[in-house]
Amino acid sequence: MHSYYVYILTNRSGTLYTGVTNNMERRLLEHRDADEKTFAGRYKTTRLVYVESTDNVDSAITREKQIKGWVRKRKIELIVSMNPTWRDLGQELFDDGPWSVTQAFGGDVAG
């Protein structure tokens, strides 16, 4: 069984990036190493502030599109509901060894 993750990244100035992946650690490293030709490279969106997981790829893609369609205020409310201090979840989780979104947050993709 595969896991799929819907995530939101930010940068120092508060730009938000929403994405979906089947490997959160790999994807976060790609964002960190992105060149200037990509959104992540231009805006340095490398701080993981929100993540959800599911075992259904279609649900993950649908959820990503849903969040991308929201106004900024609603995205911020979503982030704050799970991560009120906007700490860097990627740094906390990946720097401490093997990582599991389900273990860390018990998070399934919400509808």
ChimeraX commands (.cxc) that place a marker at each C-alpha (Angstrom):
marker #1 position 0.00,0.00,0.00 radius 0.5
marker #1 position 1.21,3.50,-0.86 radius 0.5
marker #1 position 0.80,6.72,1.07 radius 0.5
marker #1 position 0.14,10.06,-0.58 radius 0.5
marker #1 position 0.68,13.42,1.04 radius 0.5
marker #1 position -0.93,16.80,0.52 radius 0.5
marker #1 position 1.32,19.50,1.90 radius 0.5
marker #1 position 1.80,23.23,2.24 radius 0.5
marker #1 position 5.19,24.90,2.24 radius 0.5
marker #1 position 6.08,28.49,3.01 radius 0.5
marker #1 position 9.08,30.81,3.04 radius 0.5
marker #1 position 10.28,33.72,5.16 radius 0.5
marker #1 position 7.87,36.17,3.55 radius 0.5
marker #1 position 4.82,33.89,3.89 radius 0.5
marker #1 position 4.36,32.71,0.30 radius 0.5
marker #1 position 2.34,29.48,0.28 radius 0.5
marker #1 position 2.86,26.46,-1.99 radius 0.5
marker #1 position 0.47,23.51,-2.01 radius 0.5
marker #1 position 1.49,20.18,-3.48 radius 0.5
marker #1 position 0.95,16.43,-3.50 radius 0.5
marker #1 position 3.52,13.61,-3.44 radius 0.5
marker #1 position 3.95,9.93,-2.64 radius 0.5
marker #1 position 7.28,10.56,-0.89 radius 0.5
marker #1 position 7.28,13.57,1.42 radius 0.5
marker #1 position 10.94,13.42,2.37 radius 0.5
marker #1 position 12.14,13.18,-1.25 radius 0.5
marker #1 position 9.77,15.95,-2.35 radius 0.5
marker #1 position 10.89,18.27,0.41 radius 0.5
marker #1 position 14.52,17.71,-0.59 radius 0.5
marker #1 position 13.57,18.54,-4.19 radius 0.5
marker #1 position 12.03,21.81,-3.01 radius 0.5
marker #1 position 15.15,22.62,-1.00 radius 0.5
marker #1 position 17.38,21.93,-4.02 radius 0.5
marker #1 position 15.15,23.61,-6.63 radius 0.5
marker #1 position 16.70,25.99,-9.13 radius 0.5
marker #1 position 15.43,29.48,-9.98 radius 0.5
marker #1 position 13.37,28.18,-12.92 radius 0.5
marker #1 position 10.80,26.62,-10.57 radius 0.5
marker #1 position 8.33,28.21,-8.17 radius 0.5
marker #1 position 10.11,26.62,-5.20 radius 0.5
marker #1 position 13.48,27.85,-6.41 radius 0.5
marker #1 position 12.29,31.38,-7.10 radius 0.5
marker #1 position 10.38,31.79,-3.86 radius 0.5
marker #1 position 12.44,29.45,-1.63 radius 0.5
marker #1 position 9.31,27.70,-0.31 radius 0.5
marker #1 position 11.09,25.11,1.81 radius 0.5
marker #1 position 9.41,25.18,5.22 radius 0.5
marker #1 position 6.84,22.39,5.61 radius 0.5
marker #1 position 3.99,23.83,7.70 radius 0.5
marker #1 position 1.10,21.48,6.88 radius 0.5
marker #1 position 0.73,17.87,5.76 radius 0.5
marker #1 position -2.07,15.29,5.43 radius 0.5
marker #1 position -1.87,11.68,4.30 radius 0.5
marker #1 position -4.09,9.17,2.55 radius 0.5
marker #1 position -3.68,5.82,0.83 radius 0.5
marker #1 position -5.76,6.95,-2.15 radius 0.5
marker #1 position -4.01,8.91,-4.89 radius 0.5
marker #1 position -7.27,10.30,-6.30 radius 0.5
marker #1 position -8.28,11.63,-2.89 radius 0.5
marker #1 position -4.89,13.29,-2.50 radius 0.5
marker #1 position -5.09,14.98,-5.90 radius 0.5
marker #1 position -8.66,16.11,-5.25 radius 0.5
marker #1 position -7.66,17.54,-1.88 radius 0.5
marker #1 position -4.66,19.35,-3.37 radius 0.5
marker #1 position -6.91,20.98,-5.98 radius 0.5
marker #1 position -9.43,21.89,-3.29 radius 0.5
marker #1 position -6.82,23.61,-1.13 radius 0.5
marker #1 position -5.27,25.37,-4.14 radius 0.5
marker #1 position -8.70,26.81,-4.91 radius 0.5
marker #1 position -9.07,28.35,-1.47 radius 0.5
marker #1 position -8.33,31.96,-0.65 radius 0.5
marker #1 position -5.17,32.60,1.34 radius 0.5
marker #1 position -7.07,33.21,4.59 radius 0.5
marker #1 position -8.63,29.74,4.50 radius 0.5
marker #1 position -5.24,28.11,3.81 radius 0.5
marker #1 position -3.79,29.93,6.80 radius 0.5
marker #1 position -6.66,28.73,8.98 radius 0.5
marker #1 position -5.94,25.15,7.86 radius 0.5
marker #1 position -2.25,25.49,8.71 radius 0.5
marker #1 position -2.98,27.04,12.11 radius 0.5
marker #1 position -5.46,24.25,12.94 radius 0.5
marker #1 position -2.60,21.74,12.87 radius 0.5
marker #1 position 0.48,23.88,13.36 radius 0.5
marker #1 position -0.39,27.08,15.26 radius 0.5
marker #1 position 3.22,28.26,15.57 radius 0.5
marker #1 position 4.11,27.50,11.92 radius 0.5
marker #1 position 7.10,25.44,13.00 radius 0.5
marker #1 position 9.07,23.66,10.27 radius 0.5
marker #1 position 7.64,20.14,10.38 radius 0.5
marker #1 position 10.11,18.85,7.82 radius 0.5
marker #1 position 13.09,19.90,9.86 radius 0.5
marker #1 position 11.62,18.43,13.04 radius 0.5
marker #1 position 10.66,15.13,11.46 radius 0.5
marker #1 position 13.36,14.41,8.90 radius 0.5
marker #1 position 16.31,15.53,10.97 radius 0.5
marker #1 position 15.32,13.04,13.70 radius 0.5
marker #1 position 15.42,9.96,11.45 radius 0.5
marker #1 position 12.74,7.88,9.69 radius 0.5
marker #1 position 9.54,9.80,9.27 radius 0.5
marker #1 position 5.87,8.91,9.21 radius 0.5
marker #1 position 3.12,11.46,8.78 radius 0.5
marker #1 position 0.62,9.04,10.32 radius 0.5
marker #1 position 2.78,8.53,13.41 radius 0.5
marker #1 position 3.49,12.22,13.76 radius 0.5
marker #1 position -0.01,13.56,13.20 radius 0.5
marker #1 position -2.37,10.62,12.79 radius 0.5
marker #1 position -3.41,12.57,9.72 radius 0.5
marker #1 position -5.70,11.30,7.03 radius 0.5
marker #1 position -6.79,13.56,4.22 radius 0.5
marker #1 position -9.87,15.43,5.35 radius 0.5
marker #1 position -12.70,16.16,2.98 radius 0.5
marker link #1:1,2 radius 0.2
marker link #1:2,3 radius 0.2
marker link #1:3,4 radius 0.2
marker link #1:4,5 radius 0.2
marker link #1:5,6 radius 0.2
marker link #1:6,7 radius 0.2
marker link #1:7,8 radius 0.2
marker link #1:8,9 radius 0.2
marker link #1:9,10 radius 0.2
marker link #1:10,11 radius 0.2
marker link #1:11,12 radius 0.2
marker link #1:12,13 radius 0.2
marker link #1:13,14 radius 0.2
marker link #1:14,15 radius 0.2
marker link #1:15,16 radius 0.2
marker link #1:16,17 radius 0.2
marker link #1:17,18 radius 0.2
marker link #1:18,19 radius 0.2
marker link #1:19,20 radius 0.2
marker link #1:20,21 radius 0.2
marker link #1:21,22 radius 0.2
marker link #1:22,23 radius 0.2
marker link #1:23,24 radius 0.2
marker link #1:24,25 radius 0.2
marker link #1:25,26 radius 0.2
marker link #1:26,27 radius 0.2
marker link #1:27,28 radius 0.2
marker link #1:28,29 radius 0.2
marker link #1:29,30 radius 0.2
marker link #1:30,31 radius 0.2
marker link #1:31,32 radius 0.2
marker link #1:32,33 radius 0.2
marker link #1:33,34 radius 0.2
marker link #1:34,35 radius 0.2
marker link #1:35,36 radius 0.2
marker link #1:36,37 radius 0.2
marker link #1:37,38 radius 0.2
marker link #1:38,39 radius 0.2
marker link #1:39,40 radius 0.2
marker link #1:40,41 radius 0.2
marker link #1:41,42 radius 0.2
marker link #1:42,43 radius 0.2
marker link #1:43,44 radius 0.2
marker link #1:44,45 radius 0.2
marker link #1:45,46 radius 0.2
marker link #1:46,47 radius 0.2
marker link #1:47,48 radius 0.2
marker link #1:48,49 radius 0.2
marker link #1:49,50 radius 0.2
marker link #1:50,51 radius 0.2
marker link #1:51,52 radius 0.2
marker link #1:52,53 radius 0.2
marker link #1:53,54 radius 0.2
marker link #1:54,55 radius 0.2
marker link #1:55,56 radius 0.2
marker link #1:56,57 radius 0.2
marker link #1:57,58 radius 0.2
marker link #1:58,59 radius 0.2
marker link #1:59,60 radius 0.2
marker link #1:60,61 radius 0.2
marker link #1:61,62 radius 0.2
marker link #1:62,63 radius 0.2
marker link #1:63,64 radius 0.2
marker link #1:64,65 radius 0.2
marker link #1:65,66 radius 0.2
marker link #1:66,67 radius 0.2
marker link #1:67,68 radius 0.2
marker link #1:68,69 radius 0.2
marker link #1:69,70 radius 0.2
marker link #1:70,71 radius 0.2
marker link #1:71,72 radius 0.2
marker link #1:72,73 radius 0.2
marker link #1:73,74 radius 0.2
marker link #1:74,75 radius 0.2
marker link #1:75,76 radius 0.2
marker link #1:76,77 radius 0.2
marker link #1:77,78 radius 0.2
marker link #1:78,79 radius 0.2
marker link #1:79,80 radius 0.2
marker link #1:80,81 radius 0.2
marker link #1:81,82 radius 0.2
marker link #1:82,83 radius 0.2
marker link #1:83,84 radius 0.2
marker link #1:84,85 radius 0.2
marker link #1:85,86 radius 0.2
marker link #1:86,87 radius 0.2
marker link #1:87,88 radius 0.2
marker link #1:88,89 radius 0.2
marker link #1:89,90 radius 0.2
marker link #1:90,91 radius 0.2
marker link #1:91,92 radius 0.2
marker link #1:92,93 radius 0.2
marker link #1:93,94 radius 0.2
marker link #1:94,95 radius 0.2
marker link #1:95,96 radius 0.2
marker link #1:96,97 radius 0.2
marker link #1:97,98 radius 0.2
marker link #1:98,99 radius 0.2
marker link #1:99,100 radius 0.2
marker link #1:100,101 radius 0.2
marker link #1:101,102 radius 0.2
marker link #1:102,103 radius 0.2
marker link #1:103,104 radius 0.2
marker link #1:104,105 radius 0.2
marker link #1:105,106 radius 0.2
marker link #1:106,107 radius 0.2
marker link #1:107,108 radius 0.2
marker link #1:108,109 radius 0.2
marker link #1:109,110 radius 0.2
marker link #1:110,111 radius 0.2
view
